Amino acid sequence: MRKAWVAGAGLAGCEAAWALANAGVQVTLYEMKPQRYSPAHRSPDFAELVCSNSFKATRHISAAGLLKEEMRLLGSLCLACADGSAVSAGGALAVDREEFSRRMTRKIEEHPGITVVRGEVTQIPQGEGIIATGPLTSQALADAVTALCGAKTLSFYDASAPIVAKDSIDMDRVFFATRYGRGEADYINCPFDKEEYEGFYDALVDAKTVELREFEREFFRVYEGCMPIEVMARRGRDTLRFGPMRPVGITNPKTGHRPWANIQLRRENAGGSLYNLVGFQTNLTFPEQKRVFSMIPGLEAAEFYRYGVMHRNTFLDSPRLLDSRFCLRQEEQIFFAGQMTGVEGYMESAASGMVAGRVLAARLAGRDIPSPPPQTMVGALCRTVSDPGVEDFQPMGSNMGLLPPVEEPPAGRRMGKEERYTALADRAVAAMERYAAQYFGQE
């Protein structure tokens, strides 16, 4: 009987276990919750979403939408559960995070080919398996991974945004809209005039942050893709107006004009009772978050269901350690998956688990399969984190820039952005369809 283990029941670990079990492998899935929780986790359920509840855009010609389309072709468990727990979010796929985790947990626990073992893994198990313990891997296992790899792991910090109760928002001061009118008007918009923005900005840059401990200050590195709002603000007075507070594509129906700055709130749960501040990851102290964020138009009396928090994340020097199938080069029975490999984002993490699980399942069956084609978003991510030519490795999420360019039209005409993205997406989907049919068509 073919057997394998998976350490960690986050998105990547669940996808890996699902892929293995569906290929006929008996899987032991280790998860340390609820015996032990990381600083960012609270629920005993699997695939807990600790930052945003959004899986980003669904448009075929967006990087996030393309990634999801490819993952559906590979049989993603996360997307099946996301579809069943979706909340309205315009052109994005957002979920009720508790319902999503419940569905993921139920699917995994009910699979006859998966045995769940609750408790912390402090050493790497024997035999073939996948380490998918996430960016908050416990120190004991992180030490074991470092000893195995013989290379120093890297670290960075990221942060999550606050969540407020909808019924505490002053709806007379805000309005529902999506940028450029795309999709349903599901986002709550908090518009600023110039004076309001200036006052908010001054309060934000002067606000008190959580004091880091000595070891935290030593390793402190802010990842650009998840930067605390107060750090971003200190880069310049107008930085936020070109970032998470950009007003482009938004018209305030009360004035008929574009706001000076704008903050969007996205639905957090299916009932629509909770909303999170989009792009407002923060390391401000809780009292300062209450004080400063209550200056946002419409949030003067807001009830904060959860304040933003910052936590340490770790990831491997993957270009030196992993191949394009997330296999450890020096120890081929061990795979890694998820954010600890340097893929950034929920769906990117889940996709890495799918690849690792399918490749390991094939290997246990005596077959050898490649990673998805480089023309696909999944394949491009696989190659990005395993490129030994990268010196200063940083986590990377899906983006169209990772894909090989498409052939330009005849001389005298250049593709526009949308035409180019459409060509890239169509080519990627076709390549993934061929790949799935060739290697998994008999499943």
Secondary structure, 3 states (H helix, E strand, C coil): CCEEEEECCCHHHHHHHHHHHHCCCEEEEEECCCCCCCCCCCCCCCCCCCCCCEEEECCCCCHHHHHHHHHHHCCCHHHHHHHHCEECCCCEEEECHHHHHHHHHHHHHHCCCEEEEECCCCCCCCCCEEECCCCCCCHHHHHHHHHHHCCCCEEEEEECCCEEEHHHCCCCCCEECCHHHCCCCCCEEEEECHHHHHHHHHHHHHCCECCCCHHHHHHCCECHHHCCHHHHHCCCCCCHHHCCCCCCCCCECCCCECCCEEEEEEECCCCCCEEEECCCCCCECHHHHHHHHCCCCCCCCCCEEECCCEEEEEECCHHHHECCCCEECCCCCEEECCHHHCECCHHHHHHHHHHHHHHHHHHHCCCCCCCCCCCCHHHHHHHHHCCCCCCCCCCECCCHHHCCCCCCCCCCCCCCHHHHHHHHHHHHHHHHHHHHHHHHCCC
